[in-house]
Amino acid sequence: MAKIDDLKSKTDDQLSTQLGELKREQFNLRFQAATNQLEKPSRVREVRRTIAQIKTLQTQRANAAAKA
């Protein structure tokens, strides 16, 4: 649960930056998996879930701003 609290405390710009970095890492992990060079398979799942958490948080913030 500490992970989502860390994400909530970040600004929109910081979240966007982190999202870009995670997407780049996800891309690299996919290539490593395809060439059987993946050292830590659990990292794929972590990255995917963190991306989903950031996108969810961004959507919630956008909806809150639209209502205000």
N, C-alpha and C positions, 0 to 999 in steps of 0.2 A: 504494500500500500504506500510505502514511502515514495515509490517511483511516480505515482500519479500526483502526489502532493508536490513533488519537485516540478513536475510539468505545469501544474496550476499556478505556481509562483512565478513562472517565466512570462515575459512579455510576448506579444504577437510576433514581433520581429525575431526574437530568440527562438520561438517555436518553428517559424518558417525556416530559419537557418538549420536548426537541428533536423527538421524533416528532410531537407535537401541532403544533408550528410548521411542520414539513415538510408535514404533511397539509393545513394551512391554505394553505400556498404552492402545493401541488399543486392544490387546489381553485381558487385564483385563476388558476393557469396554464391550467387547463382552460377557464375562461371566456375568457381572453385568446385561446386557440387557436380557440375557437368563433366569436369575433368578429373574427378575423384581426388581432389587435393584439399578437401574440406577437413580442417583439423577439429573444429568444434561444431557439430551439427545442430546443437541446441541453440546456437547463436542465430540461426535462420529464424527460428520461432520467436526469439526475443525481439529481434529487429522488426519482424512483421507485426507483432503485437504493439510495440512501442509506436510504430507508424500509425496504427489504428487508433491508439490512445490520443496521439497528437491531432489527428484529423477529427476525431470526435470532439475534442476540446475546442478546436477551431470552429467547428460547426455550432457548438453550444454558445460560444462567444458571439458569433455572427448573428445567431437568432436572438440573443439577448440584446444586442445592439439594435437590431431591426425593430424590436418591440418598444425600445426606449425612445 
